[in-house]
Amino acid sequence: MSFSTAITCIDNTLTGPFRAPVQMLADQTYDDHLSVHDEATAGSLGLTGAPIEGPTHFSQFDPIGMELWGERWFSEGCVSAHFTTMVVEGEQVQAAATTTSETTATITSTRADGAPVLSGSISVHPHGETALEARLANRRDAGELFILDRLYEGMTTDEPTETTMDLGTGNGLLYPFSLAAKLDRITERTSWYDTTDNPWGRAIIPFEMFSVLANKVGTPWPVRQPSLGLFLDLEVRAHGVPLFVDETYVIEREVVGLSQSRRVESHWTQSTLSVASTGQLAATVLLHSGVFKDSYPDYPADRLQ
């Protein structure tokens, strides 16, 4: 095993220990303004604190995935999660998974006060229908949009974009920290992330950093600004091989869904990451992003009721 994390197993449910994830996006900026992860900005939207970035919680499922499927977890694994309650730094979170087949399990993360943080699924091939595939298929109709009105389902990027991640370099304004800094504060640590001491002989990128690798180069969609967004749902999947440190990947994106709720307009983006040198499909990232309606100054007042 690559983790020393204590996992308990009762019947078909595996549970990890309580952890206190760390906020690393307090200095995040995009489009020349602070993000919802800044305390003051979060407060202006009526939030009780600056939320920890959702993918941070994915690392608590890595020891569970390894317990269930061994090294297959990092080469074939999929985490598919809907975020329900925000977590601020200092709060404790516990992850659990209940197996539903030889290759699938449902998952939950829960705060120490009992509030549900996320729910979803983890799996290895064959994955069946993931939690987010089901949510995407059953989403609400988008209706009339005012921030995302220039997006449409089937919209794709004009040109592929390259991305890579090393240990020491920061990941830009969107993710103002390096992989090494993340590994110093990650909830579940393994040497597989920064040494060659693993089955592939190369350092691998944690699942919680897949979305960083995919999105640090920016998303080209014409979302009206200024506006503030957050992650609502996220699925990351490895396709037969981990993502590697110092490897260059080509990203292609497609808008696969649009929706809205009382407070947010939202869009679903599917990103595919292929190895630049070979064209091999390495990973997919399905991100459901929400944009707060009341963060856009020109939003029609009668639609904010």
Phi and psi in degrees as GROMACS dihedral restraints (atoms count N, CA, C in turn):
[ dihedral_restraints ]
;  ai    aj    ak    al  type     phi  dphi    fc
    3     4     5     6     1   -99.0    20    10
    4     5     6     7     1    -5.1    20    10
    6     7     8     9     1  -120.2    20    10
    7     8     9    10     1   151.0    20    10
    9    10    11    12     1  -101.9    20    10
   10    11    12    13     1     7.1    20    10
   12    13    14    15     1   -61.6    20    10
   13    14    15    16     1   132.9    20    10
   15    16    17    18     1   -79.0    20    10
   16    17    18    19     1   119.9    20    10
   18    19    20    21     1  -114.3    20    10
   19    20    21    22     1   128.7    20    10
   21    22    23    24     1  -100.0    20    10
   22    23    24    25     1   148.2    20    10
   24    25    26    27     1  -132.7    20    10
   25    26    27    28     1   118.5    20    10
   27    28    29    30     1  -124.2    20    10
   28    29    30    31     1   119.9    20    10
   30    31    32    33     1    55.0    20    10
   31    32    33    34     1  -118.7    20    10
   33    34    35    36     1  -110.9    20    10
   34    35    36    37     1    23.4    20    10
   36    37    38    39     1  -114.0    20    10
   37    38    39    40     1   125.6    20    10
   39    40    41    42     1  -106.1    20    10
   40    41    42    43     1   134.1    20    10
   42    43    44    45     1  -130.9    20    10
   43    44    45    46     1   134.6    20    10
   45    46    47    48     1   -95.0    20    10
   46    47    48    49     1   177.9    20    10
   48    49    50    51     1   -78.1    20    10
   49    50    51    52     1   163.0    20    10
   51    52    53    54     1   -68.2    20    10
   52    53    54    55     1   136.6    20    10
   54    55    56    57     1  -129.0    20    10
   55    56    57    58     1   158.7    20    10
   57    58    59    60     1  -114.7    20    10
   58    59    60    61     1    91.4    20    10
   60    61    62    63     1   -64.9    20    10
   61    62    63    64     1   156.1    20    10
   63    64    65    66     1  -110.0    20    10
   64    65    66    67     1   141.1    20    10
   66    67    68    69     1   -79.7    20    10
   67    68    69    70     1   124.2    20    10
   69    70    71    72     1  -126.2    20    10
   70    71    72    73     1    13.2    20    10
   72    73    74    75     1  -117.2    20    10
   73    74    75    76     1    19.2    20    10
   75    76    77    78     1   -60.3    20    10
   76    77    78    79     1   -28.6    20    10
   78    79    80    81     1  -101.3    20    10
   79    80    81    82     1    13.1    20    10
   81    82    83    84     1   -66.0    20    10
   82    83    84    85     1   136.1    20    10
   84    85    86    87     1  -135.5    20    10
   85    86    87    88     1   149.6    20    10
   87    88    89    90     1  -152.8    20    10
   88    89    90    91     1   144.3    20    10
   90    91    92    93     1    51.9    20    10
   91    92    93    94     1    39.1    20    10
   93    94    95    96     1    67.2    20    10
   94    95    96    97     1    20.4    20    10
   96    97    98    99     1  -140.0    20    10
   97    98    99   100     1   161.2    20    10
   99   100   101   102     1   -70.3    20    10
  100   101   102   103     1   163.8    20    10
  102   103   104   105     1  -102.7    20    10
  103   104   105   106     1   178.9    20    10
  105   106   107   108     1   -65.6    20    10
  106   107   108   109     1   -14.6    20    10
  108   109   110   111     1   -81.5    20    10
  109   110   111   112     1    -2.4    20    10
  111   112   113   114     1   -85.6    20    10
  112   113   114   115     1   135.5    20    10
  114   115   116   117     1   -56.2    20    10
  115   116   117   118     1   -49.1    20    10
  117   118   119   120     1   -65.5    20    10
  118   119   120   121     1   -41.1    20    10
  120   121   122   123     1   -65.7    20    10
  121   122   123   124     1   -43.2    20    10
  123   124   125   126     1   -59.7    20    10
  124   125   126   127     1   -41.6    20    10
  126   127   128   129     1   -63.3    20    10
  127   128   129   130     1   -34.7    20    10
  129   130   131   132     1   -66.8    20    10
  130   131   132   133     1   -19.6    20    10
  132   133   134   135     1   -98.0    20    10
  133   134   135   136     1     6.6    20    10
  135   136   137   138     1    83.4    20    10
  136   137   138   139     1    11.0    20    10
  138   139   140   141     1   -82.0    20    10
  139   140   141   142     1   151.4    20    10
  141   142   143   144     1   -79.1    20    10
  142   143   144   145     1   -10.6    20    10
  144   145   146   147     1  -178.4    20    10
  145   146   147   148     1   171.5    20    10
  147   148   149   150     1   -77.1    20    10
  148   149   150   151     1   118.0    20    10
  150   151   152   153     1   -71.6    20    10
  151   152   153   154     1   143.1    20    10
  153   154   155   156     1   -67.2    20    10
  154   155   156   157     1   142.2    20    10
  156   157   158   159     1   -61.3    20    10
  157   158   159   160     1   131.5    20    10
  159   160   161   162     1   -53.7    20    10
  160   161   162   163     1   -43.6    20    10
  162   163   164   165     1   -59.1    20    10
  163   164   165   166     1   -20.3    20    10
  165   166   167   168     1   -53.8    20    10
  166   167   168   169     1   -34.3    20    10
  168   169   170   171     1   -71.2    20    10
  169   170   171   172     1   -16.4    20    10
  171   172   173   174     1   -63.9    20    10
  172   173   174   175     1   -30.9    20    10
  174   175   176   177     1   -64.1    20    10
  175   176   177   178     1   -25.9    20    10
  177   178   179   180     1   -68.9    20    10
  178   179   180   181     1   -13.9    20    10
  180   181   182   183     1   -93.2    20    10
  181   182   183   184     1    -9.0    20    10
  183   184   185   186     1   -64.1    20    10
  184   185   186   187     1   -45.6    20    10
  186   187   188   189     1   -63.7    20    10
  187   188   189   190     1   -32.6    20    10
  189   190   191   192     1   -68.8    20    10
  190   191   192   193     1   -45.0    20    10
  192   193   194   195     1   -60.1    20    10
  193   194   195   196     1   -40.3    20    10
  195   196   197   198     1   -65.8    20    10
  196   197   198   199     1   -38.9    20    10
  198   199   200   201     1   -62.4    20    10
  199   200   201   202     1   -38.3    20    10
  201   202   203   204     1   -79.5    20    10
  202   203   204   205     1   -41.9    20    10
  204   205   206   207     1  -130.0    20    10
  205   206   207   208     1     5.6    20    10
  207   208   209   210     1    62.7    20    10
  208   209   210   211     1  -147.5    20    10
  210   211   212   213     1   -66.4    20    10
  211   212   213   214     1   -16.4    20    10
  213   214   215   216     1   -57.7    20    10
  214   215   216   217     1   -28.0    20    10
  216   217   218   219     1   -55.7    20    10
  217   218   219   220     1   -43.5    20    10
  219   220   221   222     1   -82.4    20    10
  220   221   222   223     1   -17.6    20    10
  222   223   224   225     1  -100.9    20    10
  223   224   225   226     1   -21.5    20    10
  225   226   227   228     1  -128.3    20    10
  226   227   228   229     1    -1.3    20    10
  228   229   230   231     1   -68.4    20    10
  229   230   231   232     1   154.6    20    10
  231   232   233   234     1  -140.9    20    10
  232   233   234   235     1   129.0    20    10
  234   235   236   237     1  -113.5    20    10
  235   236   237   238     1   125.9    20    10
  237   238   239   240     1  -131.0    20    10
  238   239   240   241     1   110.9    20    10
  240   241   242   243     1  -138.6    20    10
  241   242   243   244     1   141.3    20    10
  243   244   245   246     1  -105.7    20    10
  244   245   246   247     1   124.0    20    10
  246   247   248   249     1   -86.3    20    10
  247   248   249   250     1   130.7    20    10
  249   250   251   252     1  -115.7    20    10
  250   251   252   253     1   -41.4    20    10
  252   253   254   255     1  -131.4    20    10
  253   254   255   256     1   133.2    20    10
  255   256   257   258     1   -74.2    20    10
  256   257   258   259     1   157.5    20    10
  258   259   260   261     1  -123.6    20    10
  259   260   261   262     1   134.7    20    10
  261   262   263   264     1  -108.6    20    10
  262   263   264   265     1   157.9    20    10
  264   265   266   267     1   -57.1    20    10
  265   266   267   268     1   135.5    20    10
  267   268   269   270     1   104.0    20    10
  268   269   270   271     1   -20.2    20    10
  270   271   272   273     1   -81.9    20    10
  271   272   273   274     1   147.4    20    10
  273   274   275   276     1   -94.9    20    10
  274   275   276   277     1   141.6    20    10
  276   277   278   279     1  -134.0    20    10
  277   278   279   280     1   141.0    20    10
  279   280   281   282     1  -125.3    20    10
  280   281   282   283     1   136.1    20    10
  282   283   284   285     1  -105.7    20    10
  283   284   285   286     1   144.8    20    10
  285   286   287   288     1  -145.7    20    10
  286   287   288   289     1   151.5    20    10
  288   289   290   291     1  -138.9    20    10
  289   290   291   292     1   136.5    20    10
  291   292   293   294     1  -116.6    20    10
  292   293   294   295     1   119.4    20    10
  294   295   296   297     1   -68.4    20    10
  295   296   297   298     1   140.9    20    10
  297   298   299   300     1  -119.6    20    10
  298   299   300   301     1   -14.0    20    10
  300   301   302   303     1  -162.8    20    10
  301   302   303   304     1  -175.5    20    10
  303   304   305   306     1   -65.7    20    10
  304   305   306   307     1   -21.9    20    10
  306   307   308   309     1  -123.9    20    10
  307   308   309   310     1     5.4    20    10
  309   310   311   312     1  -136.5    20    10
  310   311   312   313     1   155.2    20    10
  312   313   314   315     1  -154.4    20    10
  313   314   315   316     1   148.8    20    10
  315   316   317   318     1   -88.8    20    10
  316   317   318   319     1   151.6    20    10
  318   319   320   321     1  -131.8    20    10
  319   320   321   322     1   155.4    20    10
  321   322   323   324     1  -143.9    20    10
  322   323   324   325     1   149.8    20    10
  324   325   326   327     1  -123.0    20    10
  325   326   327   328     1   137.9    20    10
  327   328   329   330     1  -134.1    20    10
  328   329   330   331     1   135.8    20    10
  330   331   332   333     1   -72.5    20    10
  331   332   333   334     1   162.7    20    10
  333   334   335   336     1   -61.9    20    10
  334   335   336   337     1   -25.7    20    10
  336   337   338   339     1   -84.4    20    10
  337   338   339   340     1     5.0    20    10
  339   340   341   342     1    93.8    20    10
  340   341   342   343     1    -7.1    20    10
  342   343   344   345     1   -69.6    20    10
  343   344   345   346     1   134.3    20    10
  345   346   347   348     1   -74.0    20    10
  346   347   348   349     1   127.9    20    10
  348   349   350   351     1   -91.3    20    10
  349   350   351   352     1   -45.3    20    10
  351   352   353   354     1  -154.8    20    10
  352   353   354   355     1   162.8    20    10
  354   355   356   357     1  -143.3    20    10
  355   356   357   358     1   158.0    20    10
  357   358   359   360     1   164.7    20    10
  358   359   360   361     1  -140.4    20    10
  360   361   362   363     1  -146.8    20    10
  361   362   363   364     1   154.4    20    10
  363   364   365   366     1  -126.9    20    10
  364   365   366   367     1   153.8    20    10
  366   367   368   369     1  -166.2    20    10
  367   368   369   370     1   164.5    20    10
  369   370   371   372     1  -124.8    20    10
  370   371   372   373     1   167.9    20    10
  372   373   374   375     1   -61.7    20    10
  373   374   375   376     1   134.5    20    10
  375   376   377   378     1   -81.1    20    10
  376   377   378   379     1   134.7    20    10
  378   379   380   381     1   -83.8    20    10
  379   380   381   382     1   -20.9    20    10
  381   382   383   384     1    65.6    20    10
  382   383   384   385     1  -160.0    20    10
  384   385   386   387     1   -83.6    20    10
  385   386   387   388     1   122.3    20    10
  387   388   389   390     1   -79.5    20    10
  388   389   390   391     1   168.0    20    10
  390   391   392   393     1   -58.6    20    10
  391   392   393   394     1   -42.3    20    10
  393   394   395   396     1   -79.2    20    10
  394   395   396   397     1   -28.6    20    10
  396   397   398   399     1   -60.1    20    10
  397   398   399   400     1   -39.0    20    10
  399   400   401   402     1   -68.2    20    10
  400   401   402   403     1   -42.3    20    10
  402   403   404   405     1   -65.3    20    10
  403   404   405   406     1   -40.4    20    10
  405   406   407   408     1   -63.9    20    10
  406   407   408   409     1   -41.9    20    10
  408   409   410   411     1   -66.7    20    10
  409   410   411   412     1   -26.9    20    10
  411   412   413   414     1  -110.3    20    10
  412   413   414   415     1    20.2    20    10
  414   415   416   417     1   -66.5    20    10
  415   416   417   418     1   157.5    20    10
  417   418   419   420     1   -73.2    20    10
  418   419   420   421     1   154.4    20    10
  420   421   422   423     1   -63.8    20    10
  421   422   423   424     1   141.5    20    10
  423   424   425   426     1   -68.9    20    10
  424   425   426   427     1   -35.9    20    10
  426   427   428   429     1    66.5    20    10
  427   428   429   430     1  -155.7    20    10
  429   430   431   432     1   -80.9    20    10
  430   431   432   433     1   129.0    20    10
  432   433   434   435     1  -113.7    20    10
  433   434   435   436     1   149.5    20    10
  435   436   437   438     1  -122.6    20    10
  436   437   438   439     1   -20.5    20    10
  438   439   440   441     1  -102.8    20    10
  439   440   441   442     1   -36.8    20    10
  441   442   443   444     1  -105.5    20    10
  442   443   444   445     1    22.9    20    10
  444   445   446   447     1   -67.4    20    10
  445   446   447   448     1   -17.8    20    10
  447   448   449   450     1   -93.4    20    10
  448   449   450   451     1     2.9    20    10
  450   451   452   453     1   -97.1    20    10
  451   452   453   454     1   155.1    20    10
  453   454   455   456     1  -149.1    20    10
  454   455   456   457     1   151.7    20    10
  456   457   458   459     1   -64.0    20    10
  457   458   459   460     1   134.2    20    10
  459   460   461   462     1    94.9    20    10
  460   461   462   463     1    -6.4    20    10
  462   463   464   465     1   -64.3    20    10
  463   464   465   466     1   134.0    20    10
  465   466   467   468     1  -126.9    20    10
  466   467   468   469     1   163.1    20    10
  468   469   470   471     1   -70.9    20    10
  469   470   471   472     1   144.3    20    10
  471   472   473   474     1   -70.0    20    10
  472   473   474   475     1   -40.7    20    10
  474   475   476   477     1  -133.0    20    10
  475   476   477   478     1   140.7    20    10
  477   478   479   480     1   -61.1    20    10
  478   479   480   481     1   151.2    20    10
  480   481   482   483     1  -120.7    20    10
  481   482   483   484     1   140.5    20    10
  483   484   485   486     1   -94.3    20    10
  484   485   486   487     1   147.1    20    10
  486   487   488   489     1  -146.7    20    10
  487   488   489   490     1   151.8    20    10
  489   490   491   492     1  -153.6    20    10
  490   491   492   493     1   163.3    20    10
  492   493   494   495     1  -141.9    20    10
  493   494   495   496     1   123.4    20    10
  495   496   497   498     1  -107.1    20    10
  496   497   498   499     1  -176.0    20    10
  498   499   500   501     1   -77.2    20    10
  499   500   501   502     1   -40.7    20    10
  501   502   503   504     1   -99.4    20    10
  502   503   504   505     1   -14.6    20    10
  504   505   506   507     1   -87.3    20    10
  505   506   507   508     1   137.1    20    10
  507   508   509   510     1   -64.3    20    10
  508   509   510   511     1   161.1    20    10
  510   511   512   513     1  -107.1    20    10
  511   512   513   514     1    32.8    20    10
  513   514   515   516     1    88.0    20    10
  514   515   516   517     1  -174.7    20    10
  516   517   518   519     1   -66.0    20    10
  517   518   519   520     1   -32.3    20    10
  519   520   521   522     1   -71.0    20    10
  520   521   522   523     1   -33.3    20    10
  522   523   524   525     1  -134.7    20    10
  523   524   525   526     1    80.7    20    10
  525   526   527   528     1   -80.0    20    10
  526   527   528   529     1    56.1    20    10
  528   529   530   531     1  -156.5    20    10
  529   530   531   532     1   156.0    20    10
  531   532   533   534     1   -91.1    20    10
  532   533   534   535     1   167.0    20    10
  534   535   536   537     1   -61.5    20    10
  535   536   537   538     1   -39.8    20    10
  537   538   539   540     1   -61.1    20    10
  538   539   540   541     1   -41.1    20    10
  540   541   542   543     1   -64.7    20    10
  541   542   543   544     1   -40.4    20    10
  543   544   545   546     1   -62.0    20    10
  544   545   546   547     1   -43.4    20    10
  546   547   548   549     1   -66.5    20    10
  547   548   549   550     1   -25.9    20    10
  549   550   551   552     1   -68.3    20    10
  550   551   552   553     1   -20.6    20    10
  552   553   554   555     1  -125.7    20    10
  553   554   555   556     1     4.4    20    10
  555   556   557   558     1   -65.8    20    10
  556   557   558   559     1   147.9    20    10
  558   559   560   561     1   -72.3    20    10
  559   560   561   562     1   -31.5    20    10
  561   562   563   564     1  -126.9    20    10
  562   563   564   565     1   119.5    20    10
  564   565   566   567     1  -108.3    20    10
  565   566   567   568     1   137.7    20    10
  567   568   569   570     1  -142.5    20    10
  568   569   570   571     1   147.0    20    10
  570   571   572   573     1   -67.9    20    10
  571   572   573   574     1   -13.6    20    10
  573   574   575   576     1   -61.8    20    10
  574   575   576   577     1   -21.8    20    10
  576   577   578   579     1   -79.7    20    10
  577   578   579   580     1   -22.5    20    10
  579   580   581   582     1  -139.8    20    10
  580   581   582   583     1    16.5    20    10
  582   583   584   585     1  -136.5    20    10
  583   584   585   586     1   174.8    20    10
  585   586   587   588     1   -91.8    20    10
  586   587   588   589     1     8.3    20    10
  588   589   590   591     1   -82.7    20    10
  589   590   591   592     1    68.6    20    10
  591   592   593   594     1  -155.9    20    10
  592   593   594   595     1   173.7    20    10
  594   595   596   597     1   -62.3    20    10
  595   596   597   598     1   -16.3    20    10
  597   598   599   600     1  -102.8    20    10
  598   599   600   601     1    -8.2    20    10
  600   601   602   603     1    69.1    20    10
  601   602   603   604     1    18.2    20    10
  603   604   605   606     1  -144.0    20    10
  604   605   606   607     1   146.3    20    10
  606   607   608   609     1   -63.6    20    10
  607   608   609   610     1   138.0    20    10
  609   610   611   612     1  -111.8    20    10
  610   611   612   613     1   154.0    20    10
  612   613   614   615     1   -89.4    20    10
  613   614   615   616     1   130.6    20    10
  615   616   617   618     1   -62.1    20    10
  616   617   618   619     1   152.4    20    10
  618   619   620   621     1   -57.3    20    10
  619   620   621   622     1   -35.9    20    10
  621   622   623   624     1   -67.4    20    10
  622   623   624   625     1   -13.7    20    10
  624   625   626   627     1  -100.7    20    10
  625   626   627   628     1     0.2    20    10
  627   628   629   630     1   -58.8    20    10
  628   629   630   631     1   -44.8    20    10
  630   631   632   633     1   -69.4    20    10
  631   632   633   634     1   -29.2    20    10
  633   634   635   636     1   -65.1    20    10
  634   635   636   637     1   -48.7    20    10
  636   637   638   639     1   -58.7    20    10
  637   638   639   640     1   -40.3    20    10
  639   640   641   642     1   -75.4    20    10
  640   641   642   643     1   -33.2    20    10
  642   643   644   645     1  -110.2    20    10
  643   644   645   646     1    -5.9    20    10
  645   646   647   648     1   -67.4    20    10
  646   647   648   649     1   -21.5    20    10
  648   649   650   651     1   -84.2    20    10
  649   650   651   652     1     2.2    20    10
  651   652   653   654     1    91.0    20    10
  652   653   654   655     1   153.5    20    10
  654   655   656   657     1  -106.7    20    10
  655   656   657   658     1   130.2    20    10
  657   658   659   660     1   -81.9    20    10
  658   659   660   661     1     1.1    20    10
  660   661   662   663     1   -67.1    20    10
  661   662   663   664     1   142.0    20    10
  663   664   665   666     1   -81.1    20    10
  664   665   666   667     1    69.4    20    10
  666   667   668   669     1   -79.9    20    10
  667   668   669   670     1   131.0    20    10
  669   670   671   672     1   -67.9    20    10
  670   671   672   673     1   142.0    20    10
  672   673   674   675     1  -126.1    20    10
  673   674   675   676     1   157.5    20    10
  675   676   677   678     1   -79.1    20    10
  676   677   678   679     1   141.4    20    10
  678   679   680   681     1  -155.7    20    10
  679   680   681   682     1   155.6    20    10
  681   682   683   684     1  -115.4    20    10
  682   683   684   685     1   134.7    20    10
  684   685   686   687     1  -121.8    20    10
  685   686   687   688     1   172.9    20    10
  687   688   689   690     1  -156.0    20    10
  688   689   690   691     1   161.6    20    10
  690   691   692   693     1   -81.0    20    10
  691   692   693   694     1   130.5    20    10
  693   694   695   696     1  -102.0    20    10
  694   695   696   697     1   -40.3    20    10
  696   697   698   699     1  -144.7    20    10
  697   698   699   700     1   148.5    20    10
  699   700   701   702     1  -150.1    20    10
  700   701   702   703     1   132.4    20    10
  702   703   704   705     1  -127.4    20    10
  703   704   705   706     1   130.0    20    10
  705   706   707   708     1  -124.2    20    10
  706   707   708   709     1   139.9    20    10
  708   709   710   711     1  -143.3    20    10
  709   710   711   712     1   132.3    20    10
  711   712   713   714     1   -93.2    20    10
  712   713   714   715     1   138.7    20    10
  714   715   716   717     1  -111.4    20    10
  715   716   717   718     1    68.0    20    10
  717   718   719   720     1    93.6    20    10
  718   719   720   721     1    -8.7    20    10
  720   721   722   723     1  -155.3    20    10
  721   722   723   724     1   146.1    20    10
  723   724   725   726     1   -67.4    20    10
  724   725   726   727     1   167.1    20    10
  726   727   728   729     1   -82.7    20    10
  727   728   729   730     1   136.9    20    10
  729   730   731   732     1  -109.4    20    10
  730   731   732   733     1   144.3    20    10
  732   733   734   735     1   -63.2    20    10
  733   734   735   736     1   139.6    20    10
  735   736   737   738     1    71.2    20    10
  736   737   738   739     1    11.0    20    10
  738   739   740   741     1   -95.6    20    10
  739   740   741   742     1   143.7    20    10
  741   742   743   744     1   -96.8    20    10
  742   743   744   745     1   131.2    20    10
  744   745   746   747     1  -120.6    20    10
  745   746   747   748     1   150.2    20    10
  747   748   749   750     1  -104.0    20    10
  748   749   750   751     1   129.0    20    10
  750   751   752   753     1  -106.9    20    10
  751   752   753   754     1   134.5    20    10
  753   754   755   756     1  -127.0    20    10
  754   755   756   757     1   141.7    20    10
  756   757   758   759     1  -128.0    20    10
  757   758   759   760     1   152.9    20    10
  759   760   761   762     1  -146.0    20    10
  760   761   762   763     1   137.0    20    10
  762   763   764   765     1   -78.0    20    10
  763   764   765   766     1   117.6    20    10
  765   766   767   768     1  -110.9    20    10
  766   767   768   769     1     1.2    20    10
  768   769   770   771     1  -173.8    20    10
  769   770   771   772     1   151.3    20    10
  771   772   773   774     1  -133.0    20    10
  772   773   774   775     1   147.7    20    10
  774   775   776   777     1  -161.0    20    10
  775   776   777   778     1   179.2    20    10
  777   778   779   780     1  -159.6    20    10
  778   779   780   781     1   157.5    20    10
  780   781   782   783     1  -129.1    20    10
  781   782   783   784     1  -169.1    20    10
  783   784   785   786     1   -61.5    20    10
  784   785   786   787     1   -38.3    20    10
  786   787   788   789     1  -103.3    20    10
  787   788   789   790     1   -20.8    20    10
  789   790   791   792     1  -134.8    20    10
  790   791   792   793     1   151.3    20    10
  792   793   794   795     1   -98.4    20    10
  793   794   795   796     1   150.9    20    10
  795   796   797   798     1  -147.9    20    10
  796   797   798   799     1   156.2    20    10
  798   799   800   801     1  -139.8    20    10
  799   800   801   802     1   148.1    20    10
  801   802   803   804     1  -104.8    20    10
  802   803   804   805     1   125.6    20    10
  804   805   806   807     1  -119.2    20    10
  805   806   807   808     1   126.9    20    10
  807   808   809   810     1   -99.8    20    10
  808   809   810   811     1   119.6    20    10
  810   811   812   813     1  -111.1    20    10
  811   812   813   814     1   132.4    20    10
  813   814   815   816     1  -110.0    20    10
  814   815   816   817     1   136.1    20    10
  816   817   818   819     1  -115.9    20    10
  817   818   819   820     1   119.1    20    10
  819   820   821   822     1  -117.6    20    10
  820   821   822   823     1   148.2    20    10
  822   823   824   825     1   -65.8    20    10
  823   824   825   826     1   124.4    20    10
  825   826   827   828     1   -61.1    20    10
  826   827   828   829     1   -37.1    20    10
  828   829   830   831     1   -78.9    20    10
  829   830   831   832     1   -21.2    20    10
  831   832   833   834     1  -125.2    20    10
  832   833   834   835     1   -20.4    20    10
  834   835   836   837     1    82.5    20    10
  835   836   837   838     1     0.6    20    10
  837   838   839   840     1   -65.1    20    10
  838   839   840   841     1   131.1    20    10
  840   841   842   843     1   -66.8    20    10
  841   842   843   844     1   124.6    20    10
  843   844   845   846     1  -109.7    20    10
  844   845   846   847     1   -38.1    20    10
  846   847   848   849     1  -159.6    20    10
  847   848   849   850     1   158.1    20    10
  849   850   851   852     1  -127.9    20    10
  850   851   852   853     1   147.2    20    10
  852   853   854   855     1  -130.4    20    10
  853   854   855   856     1   117.5    20    10
  855   856   857   858     1  -105.9    20    10
  856   857   858   859     1   113.6    20    10
  858   859   860   861     1  -119.9    20    10
  859   860   861   862     1   125.0    20    10
  861   862   863   864     1  -103.6    20    10
  862   863   864   865     1   108.9    20    10
  864   865   866   867     1  -106.6    20    10
  865   866   867   868     1   133.3    20    10
  867   868   869   870     1  -105.4    20    10
  868   869   870   871     1   149.7    20    10
  870   871   872   873     1  -123.8    20    10
  871   872   873   874     1   122.8    20    10
  873   874   875   876     1   -64.2    20    10
  874   875   876   877     1   124.2    20    10
  876   877   878   879     1   -60.6    20    10
  877   878   879   880     1   -42.7    20    10
  879   880   881   882     1   -78.9    20    10
  880   881   882   883     1     3.0    20    10
  882   883   884   885     1   -89.2    20    10
  883   884   885   886     1    -9.7    20    10
  885   886   887   888     1   -99.6    20    10
  886   887   888   889     1   113.5    20    10
  888   889   890   891     1   -57.6    20    10
  889   890   891   892     1   -29.5    20    10
  891   892   893   894     1   -94.0    20    10
  892   893   894   895     1    12.0    20    10
  894   895   896   897     1   -68.3    20    10
  895   896   897   898     1   132.4    20    10
  897   898   899   900     1   -56.1    20    10
  898   899   900   901     1   126.8    20    10
  900   901   902   903     1   -60.4    20    10
  901   902   903   904     1   -35.1    20    10
  903   904   905   906     1   -73.1    20    10
  904   905   906   907     1    -8.5    20    10
  906   907   908   909     1   -98.6    20    10
  907   908   909   910     1     5.4    20    10
  909   910   911   912     1  -104.9    20    10
  910   911   912   913     1    12.4    20    10
